[in-house]
Amino acid sequence: MAAGAELSEAREIRRADILRAARKPFRISSVRSDDKIFAVEETALLDLPFASLTVFTRGKAGADRKFLVVPPLAGAFPALMRDLVVALLRHADKVAVADWLDPRFVPLDAGRFGFSENVLSLVEMIRACGRDAHVVAVCQAASPALAATALLAADEPDAVPRSLTLIGGPIDPAANPSGVAQALGARSLDWIRDNLIEPAPPGYPGSGRRVYARERQFRSFLTYLERHLLRQGELFWKLLFDDGEAPLRFPFWTLISTLMDLTEEFVLEDVQAVFHERALARGALIVGGRRVDPRAIVSTSVLAIEGGADDLAPPGQTRAALDLVGHAAAERRRHVLIENCGHFSLFHGHICRQKIVPAIVSLADSAKRPLSKRRR
């Protein structure tokens, strides 16, 4: 074997090892739909330094729909979206997932990963999925997904997704400030850097990379959980009565409490862009050296879904996206408010299956219809 081939094989083995350690598997081998069980095949469509584009293909679907689910970079692994992915597979041929990797397993020579890299990674993923894809972004991922769609709309209009669904995300935190948004807005970047960021521990490929470590995140999560338990909030009931797809095999507690590191640059840039500057809402977001203009989005149908009892991104924060995108076609913009729905029920449990997914599928089907000449 030539030296070059040996080196290439060694790199592939190394990358395979990283992927096994840096992500949590969804373990979706089949899905039940209409009292029938369909096999599901998992493949990797795209391999990026800090993410893998994981694709689930349902056999004999015949649904002619293709979704890209974008999980938030908010601490939990993308597998937290398992319920949403399974529910969408009942209506789709393919469901791709932006499978973010734990940066403590990503070698230092992979470079940086900040807010811009988050957005540009999504540009590549949307492009790889093809223009017939329907993007579904959850929580923190809403702003990067909107920005990625805007960049494609401006530069590559033939590559834009047919629809974009934004679920419980802080497009404009000032529209209805939550306690979390107020706390992040009040903390300086220096405070966050000095109190939350530390080097990844030794013994990992990314050792030395400065991160918001999963152990420190877990302590913050316990404080948030305590508030829910004391007031018998959403997490109290979801932990008491797990309404997930497979609560015995994939308990909600395990999904929500298994955390990954976040890079320093991403945490600081995300807080600055979203909570300090409201850059996207103000038309001031810069990605890759250029300004992002959501008004370029004119041919993609946009849906904002909010939970009436969401204490992380309350009603109004996600709906703000509808006022930012191009107004060429009013019928392409929709808003759905689910009363008595907390943040986590937007992507997990019976509310997700019975109300959220039908709204996403309805938008996807209506997005197939071309605009009338009057609206074009």
Phi, psi and omega per residue, in radians:
M1 nan 2.319 -3.138
A2 -1.155 2.714 -3.096
A3 -1.052 -0.696 3.136
G4 -1.100 -0.704 3.130
A5 -1.169 -0.689 3.122
E6 -1.102 -0.731 3.132
L7 -1.123 -0.734 3.128
S8 -1.099 -0.741 3.131
E9 -1.133 -0.699 3.130
A10 -1.089 -0.691 3.119
R11 -1.154 -0.681 3.124
E12 -1.134 -0.705 3.112
I13 -1.133 -0.744 3.133
R14 -1.078 -0.768 -3.138
R15 -1.145 -0.693 3.102
A16 -1.073 -0.693 3.100
D17 -1.123 -0.720 3.132
I18 -1.089 -0.800 -3.111
L19 -1.087 -0.659 3.125
R20 -1.129 -0.651 -3.080
A21 -1.512 -0.521 -2.953
A22 -1.576 -0.087 -3.137
R23 -2.316 2.843 3.049
K24 -1.904 2.184 -3.084
P25 -1.164 2.548 3.086
F26 -1.383 -0.498 -3.136
R27 0.934 0.954 3.064
I28 -1.876 1.771 -3.124
S29 -1.805 -0.297 3.123
S30 -2.765 2.858 3.100
V31 -2.491 2.456 3.122
R32 -1.678 2.264 3.113
S33 -2.562 2.272 -3.131
D34 0.930 0.763 3.104
D35 1.096 0.337 3.045
K36 -2.136 2.645 3.133
I37 -1.891 2.223 -3.127
F38 -2.013 2.395 3.090
A39 -1.228 2.568 3.118
V40 -2.178 2.254 3.122
E41 -1.845 2.381 3.137
E42 -1.908 2.269 3.106
T43 -2.400 2.904 3.065
A44 -1.907 2.058 -3.093
L45 -1.566 -0.538 -3.051
L46 -2.554 2.414 -3.121
D47 -2.095 1.902 3.132
L48 -1.961 2.817 -3.078
P49 -0.957 -0.677 -3.068
F50 -2.037 0.286 -3.134
A51 -2.852 2.757 2.983
S52 -2.202 2.385 3.070
L53 -1.555 1.735 -3.081
T54 -1.577 2.270 -3.077
V55 -2.078 2.264 3.064
F56 -1.883 2.144 -3.110
T57 -1.986 2.175 -3.116
R58 -1.635 2.232 3.117
G59 -1.203 2.427 3.058
K60 0.994 0.652 -3.128
A61 -1.307 -0.939 3.136
G62 1.087 0.370 -3.060
A63 -1.584 -0.265 3.102
D64 0.970 0.669 3.053
R65 -2.273 2.573 -3.117
K66 -2.473 2.125 -3.076
F67 -2.005 2.603 2.950
L68 -2.088 1.952 3.114
V69 -1.597 2.232 3.132
V70 -1.959 1.776 3.117
P71 -1.272 2.769 3.126
P72 -1.342 2.606 2.930
L73 -1.615 1.372 -3.043
A74 -2.263 0.191 3.090
G75 2.159 -0.881 -3.135
A76 -1.329 2.685 3.071
F77 -1.205 2.709 3.102
P78 -0.966 -0.393 3.119
A79 -1.056 -0.244 3.036
L80 -1.038 -0.415 3.139
M81 -1.502 0.228 -3.042
R82 -0.970 -0.782 3.140
D83 -1.016 -0.794 -3.125
L84 -1.114 -0.735 -3.131
V85 -1.122 -0.788 3.137
V86 -1.090 -0.764 -3.127
A87 -1.112 -0.688 3.117
L88 -1.194 -0.562 3.136
L89 -1.125 -0.345 3.070
R90 -1.242 -0.239 -3.068
H91 -2.171 0.121 -2.985
A92 -2.441 2.695 3.002
D93 -1.285 -0.724 -3.091
K94 -2.413 2.484 2.972
V95 -2.274 1.986 3.086
A96 -1.661 2.683 -3.133
V97 -2.326 2.315 2.992
A98 -1.296 1.683 -2.986
D99 -1.592 1.474 -3.100
W100 -1.120 2.504 -3.087
L101 -1.784 2.590 3.060
D102 -1.196 2.023 -3.027
P103 -1.137 -0.253 3.090
R104 -1.221 -0.260 3.098
F105 -1.747 -0.065 -3.124
V106 -1.639 2.147 -3.098
P107 -0.987 2.620 -3.111
L108 -1.066 -0.515 -3.107
D109 -1.252 -0.052 3.046
A110 -1.286 -0.223 3.097
G111 1.548 -2.744 -3.053
R112 -1.610 2.834 3.012
F113 -2.530 1.760 3.112
G114 -2.042 -2.812 -3.094
F115 -1.108 -0.742 3.133
S116 -1.081 -0.747 3.123
E117 -1.124 -0.592 3.062
N118 -1.054 -0.848 -3.129
V119 -1.138 -0.814 -3.074
L120 -1.193 -0.513 3.032
S121 -1.115 -0.695 3.121
L122 -1.194 -0.597 3.057
V123 -1.012 -0.799 3.133
E124 -1.126 -0.704 -3.120
M125 -1.171 -0.766 3.124
I126 -1.089 -0.751 3.125
R127 -1.062 -0.717 -3.122
A128 -1.180 -0.570 -3.130
C129 -1.305 -0.410 3.137
G130 1.639 2.775 -3.004
R131 -1.236 -0.231 3.099
D132 -1.437 0.032 -3.097
A133 -1.343 2.691 3.062
H134 -2.075 2.040 -3.054
V135 -1.556 2.361 3.124
V136 -2.218 1.896 -3.074
A137 -1.944 2.363 -3.023
V138 -2.027 2.376 2.975
C139 0.985 -2.165 -3.099
Q140 -0.966 -0.516 -3.060
A141 -1.230 -0.177 -3.073
A142 -1.079 -0.831 -3.114
S143 -1.131 -0.857 3.089
P144 -1.053 -0.655 -3.138
A145 -1.188 -0.693 3.086
L146 -1.134 -0.718 3.128
A147 -1.144 -0.741 3.140
A148 -1.101 -0.721 3.122
T149 -1.142 -0.665 3.118
A150 -1.139 -0.718 3.120
L151 -1.107 -0.759 3.107
L152 -1.138 -0.684 -3.138
A153 -1.100 -0.600 -3.129
A154 -1.363 -0.658 -3.007
D155 -1.779 -0.648 -3.046
E156 -2.382 1.242 -3.070
P157 -1.002 -0.424 3.110
D158 -1.326 -0.173 -3.086
A159 -1.814 -0.018 -3.089
V160 -1.209 2.600 3.081
P161 -1.219 2.734 3.126
R162 -1.210 -0.635 3.119
S163 -2.485 2.730 3.112
L164 -2.349 2.025 3.090
T165 -1.863 2.187 3.130
L166 -1.937 2.137 -3.024
I167 -2.063 2.012 3.014
G168 0.904 0.852 -3.099
G169 -2.087 2.622 -3.095
P170 -1.457 1.273 3.062
I171 -1.141 -0.749 3.041
D172 -2.427 1.653 -3.104
P173 -1.037 -0.430 -3.111
A174 -1.324 -0.222 -3.126
A175 -1.125 -0.545 3.100
N176 -2.852 1.398 -2.972
P177 -1.040 2.277 3.032
S178 -1.658 2.981 3.082
G179 -1.067 -0.676 3.130
V180 -1.137 -0.788 -3.141
A181 -1.101 -0.702 3.134
Q182 -1.170 -0.691 3.139
A183 -1.159 -0.772 3.136
L184 -1.181 -0.637 3.118
G185 -1.172 -0.486 -3.106
A186 -1.504 -0.340 -3.115
R187 -1.482 2.267 3.079
S188 -1.288 2.746 3.099
L189 -1.112 -0.590 3.103
D190 -1.118 -0.687 3.122
W191 -1.114 -0.784 3.133
I192 -1.074 -0.785 -3.122
R193 -1.081 -0.727 -3.059
D194 -1.362 -0.488 -3.009
N195 -1.881 -0.344 -3.058
L196 -2.057 -0.351 -3.014
I197 -1.751 2.424 3.136
E198 -2.674 2.850 3.121
P199 -1.209 2.483 3.017
A200 -1.041 2.494 -3.037
P201 -1.136 2.771 3.110
P202 -1.164 2.757 3.098
G203 1.671 0.035 3.132
Y204 -2.062 2.710 3.108
P205 -1.010 -0.546 3.138
G206 -1.715 0.343 -3.140
S207 -0.946 2.300 -3.118
G208 1.707 -0.387 3.073
R209 -1.112 2.332 -3.119
R210 -1.399 2.208 -3.002
V211 -2.455 2.817 2.858
Y212 -1.556 1.719 -2.934
A213 -1.197 2.587 -3.091
R214 -1.084 -0.575 3.134
E215 -1.138 -0.726 3.117
R216 -1.211 -0.671 3.083
Q217 -1.068 -0.685 -3.091
F218 -1.092 -0.654 3.112
R219 -1.128 -0.684 3.084
S220 -1.160 -0.685 3.126
F221 -1.090 -0.695 3.138
L222 -1.088 -0.629 3.087
T223 -1.124 -0.766 3.098
Y224 -1.108 -0.760 3.133
L225 -1.086 -0.693 -3.135
E226 -1.025 -0.708 3.121
R227 -1.097 -0.705 3.122
H228 -1.150 -0.693 -3.118
L229 -1.185 -0.699 -3.098
L230 -1.158 -0.631 -3.120
R231 -1.746 0.127 -3.095
Q232 0.938 0.922 3.126
G233 -1.443 -2.889 -3.024
E234 -0.986 -0.805 -3.098
L235 -1.139 -0.580 3.079
F236 -0.988 -0.844 -3.081
W237 -1.320 -0.602 -3.137
K238 -1.235 -0.533 3.078
L239 -1.376 -0.537 3.128
L240 -1.336 -0.737 3.127
F241 -2.199 1.514 -3.097
D242 -1.194 1.969 -3.081
D243 -1.830 0.463 3.133
G244 -1.286 3.042 -3.130
E245 -1.056 -0.751 -3.094
A246 -2.458 1.299 -3.003
P247 -1.101 -0.436 3.125
L248 -1.375 -0.713 -3.140
R249 -1.435 -0.598 -3.085
F250 -2.307 1.283 -3.112
P251 -1.058 2.490 3.129
F252 -1.005 -0.665 -3.138
W253 -1.054 -0.742 3.136
T254 -1.156 -0.735 -3.134
L255 -1.099 -0.715 -3.022
I256 -1.493 -0.374 -3.051
S257 -1.818 -0.081 3.077
T258 -1.560 1.860 -2.939
L259 -1.940 2.817 3.098
M260 -2.196 2.760 3.081
D261 -1.177 2.798 2.984
L262 -2.217 2.411 -3.095
T263 -1.188 2.640 3.127
E264 -0.994 -0.838 -3.072
E265 -1.119 -0.616 3.124
F266 -1.181 -0.833 -3.104
V267 -1.018 -0.862 -3.090
L268 -1.154 -0.757 -3.099
E269 -1.248 -0.597 3.102
D270 -1.170 -0.815 3.115
V271 -1.070 -0.760 -3.121
Q272 -1.127 -0.843 -3.061
A273 -1.207 -0.737 -3.005
V274 -1.550 -0.839 -2.970
F275 -1.738 -0.514 3.114
H276 -1.528 -0.844 -3.004
E277 -1.775 -0.281 -3.035
R278 0.834 0.816 -2.933
A279 -1.072 -0.753 -3.115
L280 -1.166 -0.770 -3.127
A281 -1.134 -0.507 -3.108
R282 -1.624 -0.012 -3.106
G283 1.269 0.471 -3.057
A284 -2.086 0.200 -3.105
L285 -1.296 2.285 3.108
I286 -1.972 2.190 3.096
V287 -2.266 2.162 3.134
G288 1.038 0.576 3.092
G289 1.459 0.107 -3.137
R290 -2.333 2.673 -3.111
R291 -1.381 2.431 3.117
V292 -1.617 2.206 -3.133
D293 -2.082 1.755 -3.138
P294 -1.065 -0.315 3.131
R295 -1.139 -0.253 3.084
A296 -1.205 -0.315 -3.120
I297 -1.396 1.790 -3.104
V298 -2.207 -0.346 -3.099
S299 -1.909 -0.076 3.112
T300 -1.684 2.223 3.060
S301 -1.263 2.366 -3.057
V302 -2.145 2.262 3.127
L303 -2.162 2.262 3.042
A304 -1.900 2.127 3.123
I305 -1.989 2.265 -3.111
E306 -2.298 2.640 3.062
G307 -1.746 2.272 -3.100
G308 -1.084 -0.431 -3.134
A309 -1.957 0.409 -3.138
D310 -1.275 2.057 -3.129
D311 -1.671 0.002 3.091
L312 -1.784 -0.774 3.050
A313 -2.286 1.389 -3.067
P314 -1.072 2.843 -3.131
P315 -0.905 2.341 -3.112
G316 1.979 -0.639 -3.105
Q317 -1.173 -0.713 -3.139
T318 -1.468 -0.650 3.132
R319 -1.032 -0.423 -3.138
A320 -0.999 -0.432 3.141
A321 -1.071 -0.558 -3.076
L322 -1.183 -0.404 3.100
D323 -1.529 -0.145 -3.101
L324 -1.665 -0.583 -3.057
V325 -1.312 2.887 -3.129
G326 -1.029 2.512 -3.056
H327 -1.729 0.412 -3.087
A328 -1.100 -0.493 -3.081
A329 -2.510 1.805 -3.079
A330 -1.088 -0.574 -3.083
E331 -1.239 -0.165 3.125
R332 -1.510 -0.031 -3.127
R333 -2.002 2.251 -3.115
R334 -2.353 2.690 3.076
H335 -2.350 2.315 3.094
V336 -2.203 2.157 3.077
L337 -1.951 2.110 3.132
I338 -1.729 1.901 -3.128
E339 -1.164 2.622 3.097
N340 0.984 0.540 3.138
C341 -2.031 2.143 3.090
G342 -1.456 3.140 -3.043
H343 -1.083 -0.802 -2.997
F344 -1.346 -0.406 3.082
S345 -1.262 -0.217 3.102
L346 -1.179 -0.420 -3.125
F347 -2.317 0.103 -3.135
H348 -2.529 2.326 3.020
G349 1.719 -2.975 -2.965
H350 -1.212 -0.543 3.094
I351 -1.129 -0.712 3.086
C352 -1.046 -0.820 -3.087
R353 -1.212 -0.696 -2.991
Q354 -1.570 -0.417 -3.057
K355 -2.173 -0.735 -3.059
I356 -1.265 -0.931 -3.087
V357 -1.083 -0.763 3.074
P358 -1.003 -0.627 3.111
A359 -1.178 -0.683 3.119
I360 -1.137 -0.791 -3.120
V361 -1.145 -0.691 3.120
S362 -1.071 -0.739 3.104
L363 -1.113 -0.775 -3.130
A364 -1.027 -0.729 -3.126
D365 -1.219 -0.679 3.130
S366 -1.244 -0.474 -3.120
A367 -1.226 -0.251 3.106
K368 -1.239 -0.424 -3.079
R369 -1.400 2.302 3.135
P370 -1.219 2.724 3.060
L371 -1.153 2.620 3.009
S372 -1.216 2.749 -3.132
K373 -1.060 -0.541 -3.133
R374 -1.129 -0.578 -3.076
R375 -1.618 -0.228 -3.011
R376 -1.205 nan nan
